[in-house]
């Protein structure tokens, strides 16, 4: 990725994150009903990110080595394995399957 | 009422978290460099954003071929929860509004959780938040630097399965959030809407759809 584009990414995300953290501190009297709704965002987005990562260029679920990789990571996460163990296991599953079947 | 934690207590409780954050930072650095971001921008992101899951999401979007705007959108939406934690810690932070809004930048999931544990019901401990947040900030940036330096040494990202590391990481971030029926409902709804929209909308729209569903199904 070109430098200016990377800088735009960093500064865009940084400024929005700054505003969000500051908002709560500056406006502690926001209605609880409003903020409670934001609790649903993270699970919905992360699940959507998992789903999107498993789709091919046509936007349909694409059965490749990422699918078993995600399943292994999910099982490990369910067993309360640390984050890094899930990530490495997922990458390892994909790498091994690729090497074994020349995918 | 419990007395506030001593500095020693705070640091002892934060030490294992700091190790985990270091490793998380290093893995973020490796993956971000593998996603072809310049190393300096990867480190700058950790310095300025300081939010693991948001940074991870933004890089994941880029690695999957998404645009910069989509990446910012995904990361920023994940950080919306910091509005709620900011409100929770606002009364516990010292100083006037401006100082408080600056100190609130040290709140991440881990430092917030520690401040809740150390505080009284409804009033997280401000000092624990600041000490833990500052420690984790240093460790997060340092971990990113190590990861960004290590990344290019590792070799071809795809042969190493690093493309699968993103969905694997998202699952690992998602799983601990699935406590309670509301969160499960939001996750299933978000994934379903994203998959329904993905075949015929540009990248970004499926994530926006998932965000709307998350807001709608949360309570």
Interface residues (C-beta under 8 A of the other chain):
Chain A: X1 X3 X5 X6 X7 X8 X9 X10 X11 X12 X13 X14 X16 X17 X18 X20 X21 X22 X23 X24 X25 X26 X27 X28 X30 X35 X36 X37 X38 X39 X40 X41 X42 X43 X44 X45 X46 X47 X48 X49 X50 X51 X52 X53 X54 X55 X58 X59 X60 X61 X65 X66 X69 X70 X72 X73 X74 X76 X77 X78 X81 X82 X83 X84 X86 X87 X88 X89 X90 X91 X92 X93 X94 X95 X96 X98 X99
Chain B: X20 X23 X24 X27 X35 X36 X37 X38 X41 X44 X45 X48 X49 X50 X51 X53 X54 X55 X57 X58 X60 X61 X62 X64 X68 X69 X71 X72 X74 X75 X76 X77 X78 X79 X80 X81 X82 X83 X84 X85 X86 X87 X88 X89 X90 X91 X93 X97 X100 X101 X102 X103 X104 X105 X107 X158 X159 X160 X161 X162 X163 X164 X165 X166 X167 X168 X169 X170 X171 X172 X173 X174 X175 X176 X177 X178 X182 X183 X184 X186 X187 X188 X189 X190 X191 X193 X194 X195 X198 X199 X200 X201 X203 X206 X207 X209 X210 X211 X213 X214 X215 X216 X217 X218 X219
